[in-house]
Structure formats: C-alpha cells, structure tokens
Amino acid sequence: MSQRPSYAVGTGLFIVLGFAALGYLATQTTSVANTSRGPSYTVEAHFANIGQLKERAPVKVAGVRVGQVRSITLEPGKETADVKLAIDQRYGQIPDDSVATIFTSGLLGDQYVGIQYGSSKKVLADGGTLALTRPAQQLEEMLGKFFGAGGAADNLAGSYRVKARFSNIGALSVGAPVKMAGVAIGSVQTVKADPVKLDAEVTLAIDKKYSQIPDDSAAAVFTSGLIGTQYVAIQPGGSPDMLKDGDELVLTQSAMQIEDLIGKFLVSGSSSSSGDKKDADGGKH
C-alpha cells in the first residue's frame, strides 16, 4: 500500500520534467532557427492566410534553412499579407517561378516558409516577388480532408469567381472544396445571407484551368460520407457558352438535412403500411 503514493508522485514528476524538456527544446529550436547568417537579399510573397507565421521565422528549401521572414504587413484595402523574406546571398539561384508555402513544424510547432524550386531559367533578384504561393493550412481544412471532403484545388494559376444562391447551405463554410466529377477545382470564398432575398449567397473561386464549364451547369451542396464535411458539387450542363468571372449559377440544389431524410423515410414507411392495410381489407371483402 505504501508504494502506491510514491509511484504516483514519481509518475507526476516524470510528466512535469517531460513537459519542461519539451518547452526548453522548443525555445532553443526557435532561437537557433532565427539566427541571422550574414548578407542577404529580399524577395516578396503574398499570402491569403499566414496562420501564425511570425517575423524571423525560418525560410527553407528542401528542409534546409536559407533565410528568414523579415517583415509581415497588411496593406489597407487588401486581403493578402505582404511577407518579405530575407534570403542568404549564397542561395541566389532561386527560379522566379518557384512556389512559397507556409508549413508547420510537426503537429504543434512553429510555422515557416518553404520554397519549392520552379523550372524557370530566370532567378529572383533583390526586390523580386514569388508570384506563386500557398497559404497556411487551417486545422478545419485538415479535419475536412481527414473526414473525406478532400482539400480545395491548388490555386497556382489564379481563379475566377462565380456565385450561387441556396435556400439552405447546411454546415457549408468558407474554404470548403468545390468539386466537379469528384475532383477539387476550387473552394468556397464567401458565404453570406441576403437580407432581401432571404437566401444564402455563396461565392466560388474556381481555378482558371477549369474555365470550360457551361453556364447552365448546376451547383449542389453535398456531404462527404455520413458525417463528413460539406462541399459544393458542380454538374456540367450542355450550353455552348462558358462561365465567366462574375457569373451566377442559376440551377442550385440546397443541402439535404437529416430531418428531411428522416421525414421522407417516415412518410414513405407510413404510406406503404397504409397501402398494405387497404389491400388486406380489400382481400377480406
């Protein structure tokens, strides 16, 4: 009996020391990553979402540190963050079509900018801009992929926007995928209620490489699996005219609620039971 209290105390001390060690390693790793390494040149990158990215965060290529974040600013009237990267001069051969992405170290680590080299023969000079970027991935998006919704398409070629109105969007949220034939072709950009028409206006950002979508196509709000996240599915129409930036999808199908499904099931069941009873009564006479 006397060994149990001492065992509990030892276990508690072990857990506390473990958390202390993790905290110490985290601070040491951050301080090492943020150390300046001599002369550098500056390039810019614009992100729709920087997550928890901070100044002096590392910039990496193939996992190797090549610089750090110099500054993060948001210009008035714009919805993208202007991030300036200080790149060590010895890494001066970065192609100008390279892609900058905001990653997270481990599951709960600090965020950093990762650069994936492109194939262009032109290299970034001091003051140049990385035009191709991917924003920080949010926890909601990762959970959506885990539950089967799939992620939105990579928006590297730019996008055009179309609108769709739904009487009920269910749990559809900003960032949800837009799919065609099960393939992600964009994402939900905005969701807002119209106080006049009393419906939901949803703006879809569709990758420009999917520009051949007929303008009589239909949009529907579907759910991935039984309890998965919701997304917008586009069913192509047969019109010779294609959707353009600012167009609206007139044919829409709202989200199916679980209450509707249960109601249909109960109505169908009661109707069939009533029919069977009538048949039985008719047989008796």
C-alpha positions as CSV (number, residue, x, y, z in Angstrom):
1,M,0.0,0.0,0.0
2,S,2.8,2.4,0.8
3,Q,4.3,2.0,-2.7
4,R,1.3,3.4,-4.5
5,P,1.7,7.1,-3.3
6,S,5.4,7.1,-4.1
7,Y,4.7,5.6,-7.5
8,A,2.1,8.3,-8.3
9,V,4.5,11.1,-7.2
10,G,7.3,9.6,-9.4
11,T,4.9,9.5,-12.4
12,G,3.8,13.1,-11.9
13,L,7.4,14.3,-11.6
14,F,8.3,12.4,-14.8
15,I,5.4,14.1,-16.7
16,V,6.4,17.5,-15.4
17,L,10.0,17.1,-16.4
18,G,9.0,15.8,-19.8
19,F,6.9,18.9,-20.5
20,A,9.7,21.2,-19.2
21,A,12.2,19.5,-21.5
22,L,9.8,19.9,-24.5
23,G,9.4,23.6,-23.7
24,Y,13.1,24.1,-23.4
25,L,13.8,22.3,-26.7
26,A,11.1,24.4,-28.4
27,T,12.6,27.7,-27.3
28,Q,16.1,26.5,-28.3
29,T,15.0,25.4,-31.7
30,T,13.3,28.7,-32.4
31,S,16.3,30.7,-31.3
32,V,18.6,28.7,-33.5
33,A,16.3,29.0,-36.5
34,N,16.0,32.7,-36.1
35,T,19.8,33.4,-36.0
36,S,21.0,35.7,-38.9
37,R,23.7,34.2,-41.1
38,G,25.3,37.2,-42.9
39,P,24.4,39.2,-46.0
40,S,21.0,38.6,-47.6
41,Y,18.7,39.9,-50.3
42,T,15.0,40.5,-50.1
43,V,12.1,38.9,-52.0
44,E,8.4,39.3,-51.5
45,A,5.5,36.8,-51.3
46,H,1.8,37.5,-50.9
47,F,-0.4,35.1,-48.9
48,A,-4.2,34.9,-48.5
49,N,-3.6,33.5,-45.0
50,I,-0.4,33.4,-43.0
51,G,-1.7,31.5,-40.0
52,Q,0.6,32.0,-37.0
53,L,3.7,32.9,-39.1
54,K,5.9,35.4,-37.3
55,E,8.8,37.7,-38.2
56,R,12.2,36.0,-38.1
57,A,10.6,32.6,-38.8
58,P,12.8,30.4,-41.0
59,V,12.7,30.2,-44.8
60,K,13.6,26.7,-46.0
61,V,14.4,24.9,-49.3
62,A,14.3,21.1,-49.1
63,G,14.2,21.4,-45.3
64,V,17.4,23.4,-45.2
65,R,17.3,27.0,-43.8
66,V,18.1,29.6,-46.5
67,G,16.8,32.7,-44.8
68,Q,14.1,34.2,-42.5
69,V,11.0,36.2,-42.6
70,R,12.0,39.9,-42.4
71,S,8.5,41.6,-42.1
72,I,4.8,40.9,-42.4
73,T,2.4,43.7,-43.3
74,L,-1.2,44.1,-44.4
75,E,-1.9,47.0,-46.8
76,P,-5.2,48.8,-46.2
77,G,-8.0,47.7,-48.5
78,K,-6.2,44.5,-49.5
79,E,-6.9,40.9,-48.3
80,T,-3.4,39.5,-48.7
81,A,-0.5,39.7,-46.4
82,D,2.8,41.1,-47.8
83,V,5.6,38.9,-46.5
84,K,9.2,40.0,-47.1
85,L,11.8,37.2,-47.0
86,A,15.5,37.8,-46.3
87,I,17.4,35.1,-48.3
88,D,21.1,34.4,-47.7
89,Q,23.1,35.6,-50.7
90,R,24.8,32.3,-51.2
91,Y,21.3,31.0,-52.2
92,G,20.9,33.4,-55.0
93,Q,19.8,31.0,-57.7
94,I,16.1,30.6,-56.9
95,P,14.0,30.4,-60.1
96,D,11.3,33.1,-60.3
97,D,8.5,30.6,-60.8
98,S,9.2,28.9,-57.5
99,V,6.4,28.3,-55.1
100,A,6.3,29.6,-51.5
101,T,4.2,27.7,-49.0
102,I,3.6,28.2,-45.3
103,F,4.2,25.0,-43.4
104,T,4.1,23.9,-39.7
105,S,7.0,22.1,-38.0
106,G,5.5,18.9,-36.6
107,L,1.9,18.9,-35.3
108,L,2.1,21.9,-32.9
109,G,5.4,23.5,-33.9
110,D,6.2,27.0,-35.3
111,Q,5.3,27.9,-38.8
112,Y,7.9,28.6,-41.6
113,V,8.0,29.4,-45.3
114,G,9.1,26.6,-47.5
115,I,10.2,27.3,-51.1
116,Q,9.8,24.7,-53.9
117,Y,12.0,25.4,-56.9
118,G,10.4,26.0,-60.2
119,S,11.9,25.3,-63.7
120,S,12.4,28.9,-65.0
121,K,15.9,30.0,-66.1
122,K,15.3,33.4,-64.6
123,V,16.3,33.8,-61.0
124,L,14.9,36.1,-58.3
125,A,16.8,39.3,-57.8
126,D,16.8,41.6,-54.8
127,G,13.3,43.1,-54.6
128,G,11.7,40.3,-56.7
129,T,8.4,38.6,-56.0
130,L,7.4,35.0,-55.6
131,A,4.1,35.1,-57.6
132,L,3.1,31.5,-56.8
133,T,2.1,31.0,-53.1
134,R,0.1,28.6,-51.0
135,P,-1.4,29.9,-47.7
136,A,-1.1,28.3,-44.3
137,Q,-3.4,25.3,-44.0
138,Q,-6.0,25.7,-41.3
139,L,-7.0,23.0,-38.8
140,E,-10.5,23.0,-40.2
141,E,-9.2,22.1,-43.7
142,M,-7.1,19.3,-42.4
143,L,-10.0,17.9,-40.5
144,G,-12.1,18.1,-43.6
145,K,-9.5,16.0,-45.5
146,F,-9.5,13.5,-42.7
147,F,-13.3,13.1,-42.8
148,G,-13.2,12.6,-46.6
149,A,-14.2,16.0,-48.0
150,G,-10.9,16.4,-49.7
151,G,-8.9,19.7,-50.0
152,A,-9.5,22.5,-52.3
153,A,-7.6,22.7,-55.6
154,D,-4.2,24.4,-55.5
155,N,-4.8,27.9,-56.8
156,L,-1.5,28.4,-58.6
157,A,-2.8,29.6,-62.0
158,G,-5.3,32.1,-60.5
159,S,-9.0,31.8,-60.2
160,Y,-12.3,33.3,-61.4
161,R,-15.4,33.8,-59.2
162,V,-18.9,32.7,-59.8
163,K,-21.9,33.0,-57.5
164,A,-24.7,30.6,-56.5
165,R,-27.7,31.0,-54.3
166,F,-29.1,28.3,-51.9
167,S,-32.1,28.3,-49.7
168,N,-30.1,26.2,-47.2
169,I,-26.4,25.6,-47.1
170,G,-26.3,23.4,-44.0
171,A,-22.9,23.5,-42.5
172,L,-21.1,24.7,-45.6
173,S,-18.2,27.1,-44.6
174,V,-15.6,29.2,-46.2
175,G,-12.7,27.2,-47.6
176,A,-14.8,24.1,-48.4
177,P,-13.9,22.4,-51.7
178,V,-15.7,22.9,-54.9
179,K,-15.7,19.7,-56.9
180,M,-16.6,18.5,-60.4
181,A,-16.8,14.8,-61.1
182,G,-15.3,14.3,-57.6
183,V,-12.2,16.4,-58.4
184,A,-11.5,19.6,-56.4
185,I,-11.5,22.5,-58.8
186,G,-11.7,25.4,-56.4
187,S,-13.0,26.5,-53.0
188,V,-15.8,28.4,-51.3
189,Q,-14.6,32.0,-51.0
190,T,-17.5,33.7,-49.2
191,V,-20.8,32.7,-47.6
192,K,-23.4,35.4,-46.6
193,A,-27.1,35.8,-46.1
194,D,-29.1,38.0,-48.4
195,P,-31.5,40.1,-46.2
196,V,-33.7,40.9,-49.2
197,K,-34.0,37.5,-51.0
198,L,-33.7,35.6,-47.7
199,D,-31.3,33.0,-49.1
200,A,-27.6,32.3,-48.9
201,E,-25.2,33.8,-51.5
202,V,-22.1,31.7,-51.9
203,T,-19.1,32.9,-53.9
204,L,-17.0,30.1,-55.5
205,A,-13.4,30.6,-56.5
206,I,-12.6,28.2,-59.4
207,D,-9.2,27.6,-60.8
208,K,-8.7,29.2,-64.2
209,K,-7.5,26.0,-65.7
210,Y,-11.2,24.8,-65.3
211,S,-12.6,27.6,-67.5
212,Q,-14.7,25.4,-69.8
213,I,-17.7,25.0,-67.5
214,P,-21.0,25.6,-69.3
215,D,-23.1,28.5,-67.9
216,D,-26.2,26.3,-67.5
217,S,-24.4,24.0,-65.0
218,A,-25.9,23.2,-61.7
219,A,-24.4,23.6,-58.2
220,A,-25.4,21.4,-55.2
221,V,-24.3,21.2,-51.6
222,F,-23.3,17.7,-50.7
223,T,-21.9,15.9,-47.7
224,S,-18.9,13.6,-47.8
225,G,-19.9,10.3,-46.3
226,L,-22.4,10.1,-43.4
227,I,-20.9,12.6,-41.1
228,G,-18.2,14.2,-43.3
229,T,-17.9,17.9,-44.1
230,Q,-19.9,19.6,-46.8
231,Y,-18.8,20.8,-50.2
232,V,-20.2,22.3,-53.4
233,A,-20.5,19.9,-56.4
234,I,-20.9,21.3,-59.9
235,Q,-22.8,19.2,-62.5
236,P,-21.8,20.5,-66.0
237,G,-24.7,21.5,-68.4
238,G,-24.8,21.4,-72.2
239,S,-24.7,25.1,-73.1
240,P,-22.1,26.3,-75.7
241,D,-21.4,29.4,-73.5
242,M,-19.0,29.1,-70.6
243,L,-19.0,30.6,-67.2
244,K,-17.1,33.8,-66.8
245,D,-15.8,35.8,-63.9
246,G,-18.8,37.3,-62.0
247,D,-21.4,35.0,-63.5
248,E,-24.1,33.2,-61.4
249,L,-25.1,29.6,-61.4
250,V,-28.9,29.7,-61.6
251,L,-29.6,26.0,-61.1
252,T,-28.8,25.0,-57.5
253,Q,-29.7,22.3,-55.0
254,S,-29.6,23.1,-51.3
255,A,-28.1,20.9,-48.6
256,M,-30.2,17.9,-47.6
257,Q,-30.9,18.0,-43.9
258,I,-31.0,14.9,-41.7
259,E,-34.5,15.9,-40.6
260,D,-35.7,15.9,-44.3
261,L,-34.2,12.4,-44.8
262,I,-35.9,11.1,-41.7
263,G,-39.2,12.7,-42.6
264,K,-39.1,11.2,-46.1
265,F,-38.3,7.8,-44.6
266,L,-41.2,8.0,-42.1
267,V,-43.7,9.3,-44.8
268,S,-42.6,6.5,-47.1
269,G,-43.0,3.9,-44.4
270,S,-46.4,5.1,-43.3
271,S,-47.7,5.3,-46.9
272,S,-46.6,1.7,-47.6
273,S,-48.2,0.5,-44.4
274,S,-51.4,2.2,-45.2
275,G,-51.4,0.7,-48.7
276,D,-50.8,-2.8,-47.3
277,K,-53.7,-2.3,-44.9
278,K,-56.1,-1.3,-47.7
279,D,-55.0,-4.3,-49.7
280,A,-55.6,-6.6,-46.7
281,D,-59.1,-5.1,-46.1
282,G,-60.0,-5.4,-49.8
283,G,-58.9,-9.1,-49.7
284,K,-61.3,-9.8,-46.8
285,H,-64.3,-8.5,-48.6
